[in-house]
Amino acid sequence: MKLRIIISVLAILAVLSASAGGGLYYYSLKKTAFQHAESHANKRLELFNKQLVSSLSEHVKPVKAFSGLEELEHFLSNIDKVKLNGINALTTDNRIKLDNPAFISSYEKINAILDNFAYSLNLEVCYLMDKNGTTIASSNRGEPDSFVGKNFAFRPYFLEALEDRPSTYFALGTTSMKRGVYYSHPVYNSQSHEIIGVAVMKASVELIESKLFAGSEGILLVVDPNGIIFISNKQEIKLMLMWELGQDEIEKIKLTRQFGDIELLWTGFTPLSEGYMFDKNMEKYLYSQMPLDGYKGWKIVHLRNVKEISKEVADPFIKIIGQVIIIVSIFIAISVFILYKKALQEIFKRKQVEERTQELKQVQDQLRKLSGNIMATHENERRAVARELHDHLGQILTALKMDGVWLEKYLEPIDSNAAQRANRICSLIDDTIADVRAMAFRLRPGLLDDLGLVDALESLVRDFEKRSDVWFLFRHTEIPEIDDAVSTSLYRIAQEALTNALKHSKATEISVDLSATPVTISAHELNYKADSKCHLTLTVEDNGCGFSSVGDKEYHGLGLTGMKERATLAGGTLEIFSAPYKGTKIVCNLIS
């Protein structure tokens, strides 16, 4: 009877423990999921920021090139000359008088240029404005929404261009009622350098939305300084107010005519607490935002429904926990039955420790051999790739550099602009050669094969010192000629140790010591080979923050594990000495 009570109590405790563990696991999983969602949203915003800024800037240079065409200058100058002579070149509705032979040919050329730019750059429209703000030519001249002859002097992109400031402007077309990005650039008189007009390109926002925003997770928005949603992956909230504004503020926005005469409605979003908000249906959202680089006051906003995040956690959790509960219940029932019937019998038989140890040792030896073969193959491949980069690609780039220098000298008396471009090509080739050399060095430093371990380590230390603010010191004794495999192992160990120290230790001083001494009795006690020539010791020490390794066999990561594996495969040992705030010291001992 007593045994039955004990087993029943144990069964109840097991069920309670499983339930409590499941609840704690769910809470931890949910908290982690929200942290991951927030981190993921910030990363997505950074990515969208870069992609959007890149997309928005792709027409800045074309509009500058477009405004510099001689045909535009000639056309606008002729119109100004006619006006100065007291003749009006425009009709009553501000269109070009096509019955004037002086303008027909020039006007047709301008239209052809506008059509070509609009088609080749996939623009919504490309047009030309005189210095009064009147559209005198446009690629949509034959369309129902053509605005040739209309005056847009109120547009900020026109006003900024007249002040000699090229502009990028987001707005809703007053005629087409389509959202777009306007790129403007002043057109100059080449002789007087006076601004005689403005060249404008309008790119469709729909193309940017379909390219960058389609299929985005959650709600992704681009919001102007007043909170108007200009770009969104949700059709129903475009050109609506992100936040509630007063009627006076809305009227001020309408006076700018940036978004036409549309009625600015509020989406219903209301801030709740830091990082969260409610919509008009009281749905809770995780809220992240980031300024749009280069566009003052504009922001990229990401919203994620909290229910969706919770569902992502709950669905797999319920699915897994349901199975776990069934399994735990079956296990408890079987355990109670067995414990009750056969409490005095052994449930499990212990396997022979010696056999398992032997099997594990064999597996470990096989894995070590496999690891050694993989590392050797890896080094051979790196050596081959580095040699191919240095020799083949380096020769090709050098030949290109020689041809580029010749071309620059040849073009210098003929065409200075072409000579300058040839010079830029030579500079680009020089940068590419430097990059190829750096890649080859990272893959397999030639110094290791040509001059040996000491010079290779010295070069490695100098390279790390150049790339950081840390003071490095390299010391060595006289090192005899050593085996290539040993040199490679010591070099890779030093490389990994310096990388870890620079990345994690926050050190201000790092030292590398390499010494060679004759084999002693103590070395033989470490099971080194009897016919070895010398005892090599590599020490990498820093004065950084250190870490605690006492009582923790899993303190080392893959980098430290890889260093130990390399030392073991080379027939040596690697020791790590570290303590919090006392720096770290890595010592590798092996025989060559």
C-alpha positions in Angstrom: 0.0 0.0 0.0 2.8 2.3 0.9 4.6 1.6 -2.5 1.4 2.4 -4.3 1.1 5.8 -2.6 4.7 6.6 -3.4 4.3 5.7 -7.0 1.1 7.7 -7.3 2.8 10.8 -5.8 5.7 10.4 -8.1 3.2 10.1 -11.1 1.4 13.3 -10.0 4.7 15.2 -9.5 5.8 14.0 -13.0 2.6 15.4 -14.5 2.9 18.7 -12.7 6.6 19.0 -13.6 5.8 18.4 -17.3 3.0 21.0 -17.2 5.2 23.6 -15.4 8.0 22.9 -17.8 5.7 23.2 -20.8 4.4 26.5 -19.5 7.8 27.9 -18.8 9.0 26.7 -22.2 6.0 28.4 -24.0 6.7 31.7 -22.1 10.3 31.6 -23.0 9.6 30.6 -26.6 7.0 33.4 -27.0 9.4 36.0 -25.5 12.2 34.8 -27.8 9.8 34.9 -30.8 8.9 38.6 -30.1 12.6 39.5 -29.7 13.4 37.7 -32.9 10.5 39.4 -34.7 11.7 42.9 -33.5 15.3 42.1 -34.5 14.1 40.7 -37.9 12.0 43.8 -38.5 14.9 46.2 -37.8 17.1 44.2 -40.2 14.4 44.2 -42.9 14.0 48.0 -42.4 17.8 48.5 -42.9 17.6 46.3 -46.0 14.6 48.1 -47.4 16.2 51.5 -46.6 19.2 50.6 -48.7 17.2 49.2 -51.5 14.7 52.0 -51.6 17.4 54.7 -51.5 19.1 52.9 -54.3 15.9 52.8 -56.4 15.1 56.4 -55.7 18.6 57.6 -56.7 18.8 55.7 -60.0 17.3 58.7 -62.0 19.4 61.4 -60.4 22.2 61.1 -62.9 20.0 60.6 -66.0 18.0 63.8 -65.3 21.3 65.7 -65.0 22.5 64.3 -68.3 19.1 65.1 -69.8 19.2 68.7 -68.7 22.7 69.1 -70.2 21.6 68.3 -73.8 22.4 71.0 -76.3 18.9 70.6 -77.9 17.2 71.6 -74.7 19.4 74.7 -74.2 18.9 75.7 -77.9 15.1 75.2 -77.7 14.6 77.2 -74.5 17.0 79.9 -75.7 15.1 80.4 -78.9 11.8 80.8 -77.0 13.5 83.5 -74.8 14.9 85.3 -77.9 11.4 85.4 -79.5 9.9 86.8 -76.3 12.6 89.5 -76.2 11.7 90.5 -79.7 8.2 91.0 -78.6 6.8 87.9 -80.3 4.9 85.3 -78.3 6.1 81.7 -79.1 3.1 80.2 -77.3 -0.6 80.0 -78.0 -3.2 81.3 -75.5 -3.2 77.9 -73.8 0.6 78.1 -73.4 1.4 75.6 -76.2 4.1 76.0 -78.8 2.9 77.7 -82.0 3.5 74.9 -84.6 2.8 77.3 -87.4 6.1 79.0 -86.6 8.8 77.4 -88.8 11.5 78.5 -86.4 10.2 76.0 -83.8 8.8 73.1 -85.7 12.1 71.2 -86.3 13.4 72.1 -82.8 10.1 71.1 -81.2 10.1 67.7 -82.9 13.6 67.0 -81.8 12.7 67.8 -78.2 9.7 65.5 -78.3 11.8 62.7 -79.7 14.4 63.2 -76.9 11.6 63.2 -74.3 10.1 60.0 -75.7 13.4 58.3 -75.9 14.3 59.1 -72.2 10.8 58.1 -71.0 10.9 54.8 -72.9 14.5 53.8 -72.2 14.3 54.6 -68.4 10.8 53.2 -68.0 9.5 56.6 -66.8 5.9 57.6 -66.3 6.6 60.9 -68.0 9.5 63.2 -69.0 8.9 66.9 -69.6 10.5 70.3 -70.0 9.5 73.5 -68.2 10.4 77.1 -69.0 11.7 79.4 -66.3 8.1 80.5 -65.5 7.1 77.0 -64.6 5.0 76.3 -67.8 5.3 72.8 -69.3 6.3 73.5 -72.9 7.1 69.9 -73.9 6.2 66.4 -72.5 6.4 62.8 -73.4 2.7 62.4 -72.7 1.6 65.2 -75.0 -0.8 63.0 -76.9 -2.4 61.4 -73.8 -5.7 62.4 -72.2 -3.8 63.4 -69.0 -1.3 65.5 -70.9 -0.3 68.7 -69.0 1.6 70.5 -71.8 0.8 74.2 -71.4 0.0 73.9 -67.7 2.0 75.8 -65.1 3.6 74.0 -62.1 5.6 76.9 -60.7 4.2 76.0 -57.2 5.9 72.6 -57.2 8.9 72.6 -54.8 11.0 70.6 -57.3 10.7 73.5 -59.8 11.4 76.2 -57.2 14.5 74.4 -55.9 15.8 73.8 -59.4 15.4 77.6 -60.1 17.6 78.1 -57.1 20.3 75.9 -58.7 19.4 72.9 -56.5 18.5 69.6 -58.2 15.6 68.0 -56.4 13.9 64.7 -55.7 10.3 65.1 -54.7 7.4 62.7 -53.8 4.0 63.8 -54.9 0.6 62.9 -56.5 0.3 64.0 -60.1 -2.2 66.9 -60.3 -3.3 65.8 -63.8 -2.7 62.0 -63.8 -3.6 61.5 -60.0 -0.8 58.9 -59.9 1.9 58.8 -57.2 5.4 59.4 -58.5 8.9 60.5 -57.7 9.9 63.7 -59.5 13.5 64.4 -60.4 14.3 68.0 -61.5 17.5 69.7 -62.7 18.0 73.2 -64.0 18.8 73.8 -67.7 21.6 76.4 -68.1 22.6 78.8 -70.9 26.1 77.6 -71.7 27.4 81.1 -72.3 25.8 83.1 -69.5 25.3 80.2 -67.2 21.8 81.5 -66.5 19.0 79.1 -65.7 16.6 79.1 -68.6 14.4 76.2 -67.7 13.9 73.0 -65.8 14.1 69.3 -66.9 11.9 66.9 -65.0 11.5 63.1 -64.9 8.7 61.4 -63.1 9.1 57.7 -62.1 6.2 55.6 -61.1 5.9 54.6 -57.4 3.9 51.5 -58.4 7.1 50.1 -60.0 9.0 50.5 -56.7 6.1 48.9 -54.8 6.0 45.9 -57.1 9.7 45.5 -57.1 10.6 46.0 -53.4 7.3 45.8 -51.4 5.5 42.9 -53.0 5.3 39.8 -50.7 6.7 41.7 -47.7 6.0 40.2 -44.3 3.5 42.4 -42.3 2.7 45.9 -43.3 5.5 48.0 -44.8 5.1 51.8 -45.2 6.9 54.9 -46.4 5.6 57.9 -44.5 6.2 61.6 -45.1 7.0 64.1 -42.3 3.3 64.8 -41.8 2.5 61.1 -41.4 0.9 60.6 -44.9 1.4 57.0 -46.2 2.9 57.5 -49.6 4.1 53.9 -50.4 2.6 50.7 -48.9 2.2 47.1 -49.6 -1.5 47.5 -48.5 -3.6 49.2 -51.1 -6.4 50.2 -48.7 -4.2 52.6 -46.6 -2.2 54.4 -49.3 -2.4 58.2 -49.1 -4.0 58.0 -45.7 -2.8 59.5 -42.4 -0.7 57.3 -40.2 -1.5 59.4 -37.2 -4.5 61.5 -36.4 -4.1 65.2 -37.3 -6.1 68.3 -36.6 -8.1 70.0 -39.3 -5.8 73.0 -39.3 -2.8 70.7 -40.0 -4.7 68.9 -42.8 -5.6 72.2 -44.4 -1.9 73.3 -44.4 -1.0 70.0 -46.2 -3.7 70.6 -48.8 -2.4 74.1 -49.5 0.9 72.5 -50.6 -1.0 70.5 -53.3 1.6 67.8 -52.9 -1.1 65.1 -52.7 -3.7 66.9 -54.8 -7.2 67.5 -53.5 -7.8 64.0 -52.0 -9.4 63.7 -48.7 -6.8 62.7 -46.1 -8.4 60.1 -43.8 -6.9 58.6 -40.7 -5.9 54.9 -40.7 -6.8 54.6 -37.0 -3.3 53.6 -35.8 -2.7 54.7 -32.2 0.6 54.4 -30.3 0.2 52.1 -27.2 3.7 51.8 -25.7 7.2 51.8 -26.9 7.3 49.5 -29.9 3.5 48.7 -30.1 0.3 50.3 -31.4 -3.4 49.6 -32.0 -5.4 50.0 -35.2 -9.0 51.0 -35.4 -10.2 47.4 -34.8 -8.1 47.3 -31.6 -5.6 44.9 -33.2 -2.2 45.1 -31.6 0.9 45.5 -33.8 4.6 45.4 -33.2 5.9 48.8 -34.5 9.4 49.6 -35.9 10.5 52.6 -37.8 13.7 54.0 -39.4 14.5 57.3 -41.1 14.8 57.2 -44.9 18.4 58.1 -45.6 18.7 61.3 -47.6 15.1 62.4 -47.3 14.5 64.6 -44.2 11.5 63.7 -42.1 10.5 60.6 -44.3 10.4 57.3 -42.5 10.1 53.6 -43.3 7.6 51.9 -41.0 7.1 48.1 -40.4 4.1 46.8 -38.6 3.6 43.1 -37.6 0.3 41.8 -36.1 1.0 40.5 -32.6 -1.6 37.7 -33.1 0.4 36.4 -36.1 3.6 36.3 -34.1 1.8 34.5 -31.2 0.2 32.1 -33.7 3.6 31.3 -35.2 4.7 30.2 -31.7 1.5 28.6 -30.5 0.6 26.4 -33.4 3.9 24.3 -33.5 4.0 24.4 -29.6 0.5 22.9 -29.3 1.2 20.4 -32.0 4.4 19.3 -30.2 3.1 19.6 -26.6 0.0 17.5 -27.5 2.2 14.6 -28.6 4.5 15.1 -25.6 1.5 14.9 -23.2 0.3 11.7 -24.8 3.8 10.2 -24.7 4.3 11.4 -21.1 0.9 9.9 -20.0 1.7 6.6 -21.6 5.2 6.6 -20.1 3.9 7.4 -16.6 1.2 4.6 -16.9 3.8 2.1 -18.0 6.3 3.2 -15.4 3.6 2.9 -12.6 2.7 -0.5 -13.8 6.3 -1.7 -14.0 7.4 -0.1 -10.7 4.4 -1.6 -9.0 4.8 -5.1 -10.3 8.6 -5.3 -10.5 9.9 -2.8 -8.0 12.6 -5.2 -6.8 13.9 -6.0 -10.3 16.4 -4.1 -12.3 14.8 -2.2 -15.2 17.8 -1.6 -17.2 21.0 -3.6 -17.7 24.2 -1.8 -17.7 26.3 -2.2 -20.9 29.9 -3.0 -20.7 31.8 0.2 -20.2 35.0 -1.1 -21.8 33.2 -2.0 -25.0 31.5 1.3 -25.4 34.7 3.2 -24.5 36.6 1.2 -27.2 33.9 1.9 -29.8 33.9 5.6 -29.0 37.7 5.7 -29.2 37.6 4.0 -32.7 34.9 6.5 -33.9 37.0 9.4 -32.5 40.1 8.2 -34.3 38.2 7.8 -37.5 36.7 11.3 -37.1 40.2 12.7 -36.4 41.6 11.1 -39.5 38.7 12.4 -41.6 39.2 15.9 -40.1 42.9 15.8 -40.9 42.2 14.8 -44.5 39.5 17.5 -44.8 41.9 20.2 -43.4 44.7 19.0 -45.7 42.5 19.1 -48.7 41.1 22.5 -47.7 44.7 23.9 -47.5 45.6 22.4 -50.8 42.5 23.9 -52.4 43.2 27.3 -50.8 46.8 27.2 -52.0 45.7 26.3 -55.6 43.1 29.0 -55.7 45.5 31.6 -54.2 48.1 30.7 -56.8 45.6 30.9 -59.6 44.4 34.4 -58.4 47.9 35.7 -58.0 49.5 34.3 -61.1 46.8 34.1 -63.8 44.4 36.9 -62.8 47.2 39.1 -61.6 49.0 38.8 -65.0 45.8 39.6 -66.8 45.2 42.7 -64.7 48.8 43.8 -65.1 48.5 43.5 -68.8 45.3 45.5 -68.7 47.0 48.2 -66.6 49.8 48.4 -69.2 47.3 48.8 -72.0 45.4 51.4 -69.9 48.5 53.5 -69.3 49.4 53.3 -73.0 45.9 54.3 -73.9 46.0 57.2 -71.5 49.2 58.5 -73.0 47.9 58.0 -76.5 44.6 59.8 -75.8 46.1 62.7 -73.7 47.0 65.0 -76.7 43.9 63.9 -78.6 41.0 63.9 -76.1 41.7 65.0 -72.5 38.3 63.7 -71.3 39.0 60.2 -72.8 42.5 60.3 -71.3 41.0 61.1 -67.9 38.6 58.2 -68.3 41.6 55.9 -69.2 43.3 57.2 -66.0 40.2 56.2 -63.9 40.3 52.8 -65.6 43.9 52.4 -64.6 43.1 53.4 -61.0 40.2 50.9 -61.0 42.6 48.2 -62.2 45.1 49.1 -59.5 42.3 48.7 -56.8 41.3 45.4 -58.4 45.0 44.2 -58.3 45.2 45.1 -54.6 41.9 43.3 -53.9 43.1 40.2 -55.8 46.4 40.2 -53.8 44.5 40.6 -50.5 42.2 37.7 -51.4 45.2 35.5 -52.4 46.9 36.4 -49.1 43.8 35.5 -47.1 43.5 32.2 -48.9 47.1 31.2 -48.6 49.9 33.7 -47.9 52.8 33.2 -50.4 55.3 34.1 -47.7 54.4 30.8 -45.9 55.6 28.8 -48.9 58.4 31.1 -50.1 60.0 32.5 -46.9 58.7 30.3 -44.1 56.7 30.5 -40.9 58.5 33.5 -39.3 58.0 35.9 -42.2 54.4 34.7 -42.7 53.6 35.3 -39.0 55.3 38.7 -39.1 53.3 39.7 -42.1 50.1 38.4 -40.5 50.7 40.5 -37.3 51.4 43.6 -39.4 48.2 43.1 -41.4 46.1 42.8 -38.2 47.8 45.9 -36.7 46.9 47.9 -39.9 43.3 46.9 -39.6 42.8 47.8 -36.0 43.8 50.2 -33.2 45.4 47.4 -31.2 49.2 47.4 -30.5 50.8 44.1 -31.7 54.1 42.6 -30.8 55.8 39.7 -32.6 58.8 38.0 -31.1 60.7 34.9 -32.1 63.9 33.0 -31.6 65.9 31.4 -34.3 63.6 28.9 -36.0 65.0 26.0 -38.1 63.4 24.7 -41.2 60.2 22.9 -40.3 57.7 20.7 -42.0 55.1 22.3 -44.3 52.2 20.7 -42.4 53.5 22.0 -39.1 54.0 25.5 -40.5 50.5 25.5 -41.9 49.0 24.4 -38.6 50.9 27.0 -36.5 50.0 29.7 -39.0 46.3 28.9 -39.0 46.3 28.6 -35.1 47.9 32.0 -34.9 45.5 33.5 -37.4 42.4 32.1 -35.6 43.8 33.2 -32.2 44.4 36.8 -33.4 41.0 36.9 -35.1 39.3 35.8 -31.8 41.3 38.2 -29.7 40.6 41.2 -32.0 36.9 40.3 -32.3 36.0 39.4 -28.7 38.7 40.4 -26.2 38.6 44.2 -26.4 42.3 44.1 -25.9 44.7 47.0 -26.4 47.9 44.8 -26.6 48.3 41.5 -28.3 51.6 39.6 -28.4 52.7 36.6 -30.5 55.8 34.6 -29.5 57.3 31.7 -31.5 60.3 29.8 -30.0 62.2 26.7 -30.8 64.2 24.6 -28.3 65.9 21.2 -28.4 63.7 18.3 -27.4 64.0 17.6 -23.6 62.8 14.9 -21.3 59.7 16.8 -20.4 58.8 16.9 -24.1 59.0 13.1 -24.3 56.7 12.9 -21.4 54.1 14.5 -23.6 54.3 11.5 -26.0 56.2 13.4 -28.7 58.1 11.5 -31.4 61.5 10.2 -30.4 63.2 11.3 -33.6 61.9 14.9 -33.4 64.3 17.8 -34.1 63.0 20.6 -32.0 60.2 21.7 -29.7 58.1 24.5 -31.1 56.0 26.8 -28.9 53.6 29.3 -30.2 52.0 31.7 -27.7 49.3 34.3 -28.4 48.5 36.5 -25.4 46.2 39.6 -25.0 45.3 41.9 -22.1 41.5 41.8 -22.9 38.5 40.9 -20.9 39.1 37.2 -20.8 36.5 34.6 -19.9 35.8 31.9 -17.3 36.6 28.4 -18.2 36.7 26.8 -14.8 34.3 23.8 -14.5 32.9 24.4 -18.0 34.0 22.0 -20.6 32.0 23.6 -23.4 33.4 27.1 -23.0 35.2 27.0 -26.3 33.5 27.7 -29.6 34.2 26.3 -33.0 37.3 28.5 -33.4 39.0 27.2 -30.3 37.9 23.7 -31.1 39.4 24.0 -34.6 42.7 25.2 -33.1 42.8 22.3 -30.7 42.0 19.9 -33.6 44.8 21.4 -35.7 47.3 21.1 -32.9 46.3 17.4 -32.2 46.6 16.5 -35.9 50.0 18.0 -36.0 51.1 15.9 -33.0 51.0 18.6 -30.4 48.8 20.1 -27.7 47.0 23.4 -27.3 46.2 25.0 -23.9 44.0 27.9 -23.1 44.5 30.1 -20.0 41.9 32.7 -19.3 40.0 34.4 -16.5 37.6 37.3 -16.4 39.3 40.7 -16.8 42.8 39.0 -16.8 43.2 38.4 -20.5 43.7 35.2 -22.5 46.7 33.2 -23.3 46.8 30.4 -25.9 49.9 28.1 -25.9 50.5 25.5 -28.7 53.3 23.0 -28.2 54.4 20.6 -30.9 57.5 18.9 -32.4 59.0 19.4 -35.8 
